[in-house]
Amino acid sequence: MNKRVLSLFVIVLGLMLVVAACGGKATEAPVQTEAPVVVTEAPVVATEAPVTLSGDPIRGGLLYDEWTKVLGVDAPEGDQALWATQTTNTRSGAATWRCKECHGWDYLGKDGAYGGGSHATGFVGVIQVAGTDPNEILAALKTGDHDFSAYMDDQALTDIALFLSENMLDSAAFITDKAAVGGDAATGETIYTENCTDCHGPEGLVLNFADDSGPEYYGTIATDNPWEFVHKARFGQPGVADMPALVDLGMTDQEYIDLLAYAQTLPTSSPVAEGGRLYDNWIAATGADDMTTDQPLWATQTTNTRTGNDTWRCKECHGWDFKGVEGRYGSGSHLTGFPGVISSAGKTPEELLTAMKTGDHDFSSYLNDDQLNALVAFIQQVEDMAPYINDDKTVNGDAENGKVLYESNCQACHAEDGKALDFDDGEGFEFVGTVAADNPWEVLNKLQNGQPGEAMTAGRHMDWTLQDLLDILAYIQTLPVE
């Protein structure tokens, strides 16, 4: 066998062996009966993180109280849209737009202090949204009949959302039947002295937040509406920039309880100062309607030609110096010939009260017993002003000390030059300096007792002496008169 034939034989033999190893024929692929499981990963969808809102939750607390005052705008006309869905609260107009009027000072709505009484609406509280993403709250403030975006800008709504999410205080644990539970009044007094006394005075009687038909002092609010007290202590008073927000000082919940406990020990009336305002102008002090007739005794004199409300003012008959015909009103356009009240200072309260309920001097149809008793208390303490104010209208005071006291308290309303407020109701000018120069007796009375119908400091309840008030008066006489 030659070499070529031998090589061919070897190749064929190799192929036969391969075929034999594979069963003699090509093997077919197995038939799959189920589709193969294909593992696929879900596509990754990019999600945006919630927007972190930036704002001022303290301002939000003020807005919750009364947003129109914070923003310096008038309330929208008519009632808030949701107000028509309730019938128990009969308030209307501006009050219906306040968050607190629906949801309460305790944030509990119908489940809290506003669950009954004249403030009841049946609306839910907002305490349940504490801790909620403020973005969700912001969205709710822009939705449906609760949409406030037409009245407040986005920043104001954001501030409210942050307040509701982060800064509400659940007071249920420490206010029971309006009383502070678990508070330390001694600690509260320290907090009050350090933060509140400069404006409210040692006894909380410097500012009357209502009028003298129902005076409302620091202690009154703490006693009658502790939830409102705590809210305002934490966030301040809308429209009053000088009132500190204690939240901003990092006070603890316990410290609010302590402050409330102390505030509830403070007096809720100020008879002498209230009587002084009533003596000045009881119609303005109590918010009474204008008088349509003259006081009956007015017809017994002919020298003072004033009419209407003026004839009902105690001061118009008896004078700012309390001497009547024997004093400053013994001549000029205010002359009536009536005696002063200074001669009555020694009479008993019963005698004075009887005089105010008798004959043509009967005021019992216009003033209640509390108000008449306040007038009695005031009259009993009046004294001769001759040692303090001279006949030429100069004041025996230290103007330099008065300047310091004026700047610490009076300047905030009257301005550095005393011209922020013009009291003249005509075309002229009457600034605080004008009045002090022309009628220092009147200004001293107002410095002591405040201005009827206005939240003016009652100096007799400040940590001031009578000499301090004379010093302030002496300084005011240096201010511009026009």
C-alpha positions in Angstrom: 0.0 0.0 0.0 1.5 3.3 -1.0 1.7 6.3 1.3 -1.2 8.3 -0.2 -3.7 5.5 0.2 -2.5 4.9 3.8 -3.1 8.6 4.8 -6.6 8.6 3.4 -7.4 5.4 5.3 -6.3 7.1 8.6 -8.5 10.1 8.0 -11.6 8.0 7.3 -11.0 5.8 10.3 -10.8 9.0 12.6 -14.1 10.3 11.3 -15.8 6.9 11.9 -14.6 6.9 15.5 -16.1 10.4 16.1 -19.4 9.4 14.6 -19.5 6.3 16.7 -18.8 8.3 19.8 -21.8 10.6 19.1 -24.2 7.7 18.6 -23.7 7.4 15.0 -25.5 10.6 14.1 -25.7 14.4 15.0 -27.6 15.0 18.4 -30.6 17.4 18.2 -31.0 20.3 20.7 -33.5 19.5 23.5 -37.0 21.1 23.1 -37.8 23.7 25.8 -41.3 23.5 27.1 -41.2 26.8 29.2 -39.9 30.2 28.3 -36.6 30.8 30.0 -36.8 33.2 33.0 -35.2 36.4 32.0 -34.0 38.4 35.0 -34.4 42.1 34.3 -33.9 45.1 36.7 -36.5 47.8 36.9 -35.3 51.0 35.3 -34.0 53.5 37.9 -36.3 56.6 38.0 -34.7 59.7 39.4 -36.8 61.2 42.2 -36.4 64.8 43.5 -35.9 65.3 47.2 -38.7 67.4 48.9 -38.0 71.1 48.8 -36.7 72.4 52.1 -38.8 75.4 52.9 -37.0 78.5 54.2 -38.8 80.9 56.4 -39.6 82.3 59.9 -41.9 80.1 62.0 -42.0 82.8 64.7 -43.5 85.2 62.2 -45.8 82.3 61.3 -47.1 82.2 64.8 -47.9 85.9 64.6 -49.6 85.4 61.2 -51.7 82.6 62.8 -52.8 85.1 65.4 -53.8 88.0 63.1 -52.1 88.0 59.7 -53.7 91.3 58.6 -51.9 93.2 61.4 -48.6 91.5 60.6 -48.8 92.3 57.0 -50.3 95.8 57.6 -53.3 95.2 55.3 -57.1 95.4 55.6 -59.0 92.1 56.0 -60.7 90.9 52.8 -64.3 92.0 52.4 -67.0 89.7 53.7 -66.5 86.4 55.6 -63.9 83.7 54.8 -65.4 81.2 52.4 -65.7 78.3 54.9 -67.4 80.5 57.5 -70.8 79.8 55.8 -70.5 76.1 56.6 -71.0 76.8 60.3 -73.7 78.7 62.2 -72.6 78.6 65.9 -70.0 81.4 65.8 -71.8 84.7 64.9 -68.7 86.8 64.3 -68.3 88.3 60.9 -65.9 90.1 58.7 -62.2 90.4 59.8 -62.6 87.9 62.7 -63.5 85.1 60.3 -60.1 85.4 58.5 -58.0 84.8 61.6 -56.6 81.3 61.8 -57.0 81.2 65.6 -60.8 81.9 65.2 -61.3 78.6 63.6 -58.6 76.4 65.1 -58.2 78.0 68.5 -55.4 79.3 70.7 -54.8 75.7 71.8 -54.7 74.5 68.1 -57.4 71.9 69.0 -60.4 73.5 67.2 -63.7 71.8 68.2 -61.8 69.4 70.4 -60.4 72.1 72.6 -61.3 75.4 74.3 -63.3 76.5 71.2 -65.4 73.4 71.4 -68.1 75.4 73.1 -69.1 79.0 73.7 -69.3 81.9 71.4 -66.2 80.9 69.5 -67.4 77.4 68.6 -67.4 76.6 64.9 -67.1 72.9 64.7 -63.9 73.2 62.7 -61.1 70.8 63.4 -57.8 71.8 65.0 -54.4 72.0 63.5 -52.4 70.2 66.2 -52.6 67.0 64.1 -50.4 68.4 61.4 -47.5 69.0 63.8 -44.5 67.2 62.4 -46.0 67.0 58.9 -43.9 68.0 55.9 -44.4 71.7 55.7 -44.7 71.4 51.9 -47.9 69.5 52.4 -49.2 72.2 54.8 -48.2 74.9 52.3 -50.2 73.1 49.6 -53.3 72.9 51.8 -53.0 76.7 52.3 -53.4 77.1 48.6 -56.3 74.7 48.0 -60.1 75.2 47.6 -62.0 77.3 50.1 -58.9 77.3 52.3 -56.8 79.0 49.6 -55.1 82.1 51.1 -52.7 82.7 48.2 -54.7 85.6 46.9 -54.3 87.5 50.3 -50.8 86.4 51.5 -47.6 86.0 49.5 -45.8 82.7 49.3 -43.3 83.7 52.1 -46.1 84.4 54.5 -47.8 81.1 53.8 -44.5 79.3 54.1 -43.9 80.9 57.5 -47.4 79.7 58.7 -46.6 76.2 57.3 -43.3 76.1 59.2 -45.0 77.3 62.4 -47.7 74.6 62.1 -45.1 71.9 61.4 -42.5 72.8 63.9 -43.6 75.2 66.6 -47.0 74.4 68.0 -47.1 73.6 71.7 -49.7 71.0 73.0 -50.8 72.7 76.2 -53.3 70.0 77.2 -50.7 68.5 79.6 -50.3 71.7 81.7 -53.6 73.7 81.5 -56.6 72.2 83.2 -59.8 74.1 83.8 -57.7 77.2 82.7 -55.3 76.7 85.6 -51.6 76.2 85.1 -50.7 72.7 86.3 -47.2 72.0 87.5 -45.9 75.5 87.2 -43.5 77.2 89.6 -44.7 80.8 90.1 -41.4 81.8 91.7 -39.5 80.8 88.6 -42.2 82.5 86.5 -41.7 85.7 88.4 -38.0 85.8 87.5 -38.9 85.2 83.8 -41.5 88.0 84.0 -39.1 90.4 85.6 -36.4 89.8 83.0 -38.7 89.9 80.0 -42.0 91.5 80.6 -42.0 94.1 83.4 -40.5 96.9 81.3 -43.7 97.2 79.3 -46.3 95.6 81.6 -45.1 97.0 84.9 -44.5 95.2 88.2 -48.1 94.1 88.5 -49.0 93.7 84.8 -51.4 96.7 85.0 -49.6 99.2 82.8 -51.4 98.3 79.5 -55.2 97.8 79.2 -55.6 95.7 76.0 -59.4 96.3 75.9 -61.4 99.3 77.0 -62.8 100.2 80.4 -66.2 98.5 79.7 -64.2 95.3 80.4 -60.6 96.0 81.2 -58.1 93.4 80.1 -54.6 93.3 81.6 -51.7 90.8 81.5 -53.2 88.9 84.5 -56.6 89.0 82.9 -55.6 87.1 79.8 -53.5 84.6 81.8 -56.5 83.8 84.0 -59.3 84.0 81.4 -57.5 82.6 78.3 -54.3 80.8 79.3 -53.9 79.3 75.8 -53.9 82.8 74.2 -51.5 84.0 76.9 -49.0 81.1 76.1 -49.3 81.7 72.4 -48.6 85.4 72.7 -45.8 84.9 75.2 -44.1 82.5 72.8 -44.5 84.5 69.5 -45.4 88.1 70.5 -48.2 90.5 69.7 -49.0 91.2 66.0 -48.1 94.7 65.1 -46.0 95.3 68.2 -42.4 95.1 67.2 -41.1 95.7 70.7 -42.7 92.7 72.3 -40.2 89.8 72.5 -41.0 86.3 71.2 -39.9 84.1 74.0 -39.5 81.2 71.5 -36.6 83.2 70.1 -34.9 83.0 73.6 -35.0 79.2 73.7 -37.3 78.9 76.6 -38.4 75.4 77.5 -42.0 74.2 77.8 -41.7 74.1 81.6 -40.7 77.8 81.6 -43.9 78.7 79.8 -45.8 76.8 82.5 -43.9 78.7 85.2 -44.6 82.1 83.6 -48.3 81.3 83.2 -48.4 80.2 86.9 -47.0 83.5 88.0 -49.1 85.6 85.6 -52.2 84.0 87.1 -51.3 85.5 90.5 -51.3 89.1 89.1 -54.3 91.5 89.5 -57.0 91.7 86.9 -58.2 95.3 87.7 -56.8 98.7 88.4 -59.5 100.8 90.0 -57.6 104.1 90.4 -56.2 104.2 86.8 -59.5 103.0 85.4 -61.2 105.7 87.4 -58.8 108.3 86.1 -59.6 107.4 82.5 -63.3 107.5 83.2 -62.9 110.9 84.8 -61.1 112.0 81.7 -63.6 110.7 79.1 -65.8 107.8 80.2 -67.5 107.7 76.8 -64.2 107.0 75.0 -63.0 104.8 77.8 -65.9 102.4 77.7 -66.6 102.7 73.9 -70.1 104.0 74.6 -72.2 105.6 71.9 -72.1 109.4 71.6 -74.5 111.3 73.8 -77.4 112.9 71.9 -78.2 115.4 74.7 -76.3 117.5 77.2 -75.8 116.4 80.8 -78.8 117.6 82.8 -76.8 119.9 85.1 -75.3 121.6 82.0 -78.5 123.7 81.7 -77.7 125.3 85.1 -74.7 127.2 83.6 -74.3 129.5 80.6 -70.6 130.3 80.4 -69.3 127.1 78.8 -70.9 126.7 75.4 -69.8 123.2 74.6 -72.4 120.6 73.9 -73.0 116.8 73.7 -70.2 114.5 74.8 -68.1 117.2 76.3 -70.9 118.1 78.8 -70.7 114.5 80.2 -67.0 114.5 80.9 -66.1 114.8 84.6 -63.1 116.8 83.8 -65.2 119.4 81.9 -67.0 120.4 85.1 -64.4 119.7 87.7 -61.1 120.4 85.9 -57.8 118.7 85.3 -56.6 120.1 88.5 -59.8 118.8 90.3 -60.6 122.3 91.6 -63.4 123.3 89.3 -64.3 127.0 89.6 -61.5 127.4 92.2 -58.8 126.3 89.8 -57.8 126.5 86.1 -61.4 126.3 85.0 -62.4 129.3 87.0 -62.2 131.4 83.9 -62.0 131.1 80.1 -64.1 129.0 77.8 -64.2 126.0 80.2 -65.8 128.0 83.0 -69.0 126.5 84.4 -69.0 127.6 88.0 -69.2 124.0 89.2 -67.1 123.0 92.2 -64.1 120.7 92.0 -63.9 117.1 93.3 -60.8 117.8 95.5 -63.2 118.8 98.3 -64.8 115.4 98.1 -61.6 113.4 98.6 -62.3 113.0 102.3 -65.8 111.6 101.9 -66.5 107.9 102.4 -66.9 105.6 99.3 -70.6 105.2 100.2 -71.2 108.9 100.2 -69.4 109.4 96.9 -71.2 106.4 95.3 -74.6 107.8 96.4 -73.7 111.2 94.9 -73.1 109.5 91.5 -76.5 107.8 91.6 -78.6 110.8 92.7 -80.7 113.4 90.9 -79.2 115.1 87.9 -75.8 113.7 88.8 -77.1 110.1 88.4 -74.7 108.2 86.1 -76.0 104.7 87.0 -77.7 104.4 83.6 -74.4 104.8 81.8 -71.8 103.2 84.1 -72.0 100.0 86.1 -71.1 99.6 89.7 -67.5 98.5 89.0 -67.0 101.6 86.9 -68.6 103.9 89.5 -66.5 102.4 92.2 -63.4 103.0 90.1 -64.4 106.6 89.9 -64.8 106.7 93.6 -61.3 105.1 94.1 -59.8 107.8 91.8 -61.5 110.7 93.5 -60.5 109.6 96.9 -56.8 109.8 96.0 -56.7 113.1 94.1 -54.6 115.9 95.6 -53.7 119.5 95.1 -51.3 119.8 92.1 -49.9 123.2 93.2 -46.7 121.8 94.6 -46.0 120.1 91.3 -47.2 122.4 88.6 -46.9 126.2 88.9 -49.4 128.9 87.9 -47.3 129.8 84.9 -47.5 126.1 83.7 -43.9 125.3 84.4 -43.3 121.9 86.1 -41.1 121.2 89.1 -39.3 118.4 87.4 -35.9 117.3 86.1 -36.1 117.3 82.3 -32.8 115.4 81.9 -34.1 112.5 83.9 -37.4 112.9 82.1 -35.6 112.5 78.8 -34.2 109.2 79.7 -37.6 107.9 80.9 -39.4 109.3 77.8 -36.9 107.6 75.5 -37.4 104.3 77.3 -41.2 104.2 77.1 -43.0 107.1 75.4 -40.8 107.6 72.4 -42.0 104.3 70.8 -45.4 105.9 70.1 -44.8 109.6 70.1 -41.4 109.6 68.4 -38.2 111.4 69.4 -39.6 114.8 68.7 -43.1 114.0 70.1 -44.7 114.7 66.7 -45.7 111.1 65.6 -49.3 111.7 66.9 -51.4 114.7 66.1 -54.3 115.0 68.5 -55.9 118.0 66.8 -59.2 117.0 65.1 -59.2 120.1 62.9 -56.7 121.7 60.6 -54.1 122.7 63.3 -51.5 120.8 65.2 -51.6 119.4 68.7 -48.6 117.2 69.5 -47.7 115.9 73.0 -45.4 118.9 73.3 -48.3 121.3 72.4 -50.5 119.8 75.1 -47.8 119.8 77.7 -47.0 123.5 77.2 -50.7 124.5 77.2 -52.2 122.2 79.8 -49.6 120.3 81.9 -52.3 119.2 84.4 -54.0 117.2 81.6 -50.7 115.6 80.5 -49.9 114.6 84.1 -53.3 112.9 84.4 -52.7 111.0 81.2 -49.1 110.1 82.2 -50.5 108.6 85.4 -53.6 106.8 84.1 -53.3 106.5 80.3 -55.4 107.7 77.4 -59.1 106.6 77.4 -59.8 104.0 74.8 -56.1 103.6 73.9 -53.4 101.2 75.0 -51.3 103.9 76.6 -48.9 103.3 79.5 -50.5 104.0 82.9 -47.4 105.5 84.6 -48.8 104.9 88.1 -48.3 101.2 87.6 -44.8 101.5 86.2 -41.8 101.3 88.5 -41.8 105.1 88.6 -42.4 107.6 91.3 -44.6 110.7 91.0 -41.4 112.7 90.7 -40.4 110.5 87.7 -43.7 111.4 86.0 -43.1 115.1 86.7 -39.6 114.7 85.2 -41.1 113.2 82.0 -43.7 116.1 81.9 -40.9 118.6 82.3 -39.0 117.0 79.4 -42.1 116.9 77.2 -42.4 120.6 77.6 -39.1 121.0 75.7 -40.5 119.2 72.7 -41.8 121.0 69.6 -45.4 122.5 69.8 -45.9 122.7 66.1 
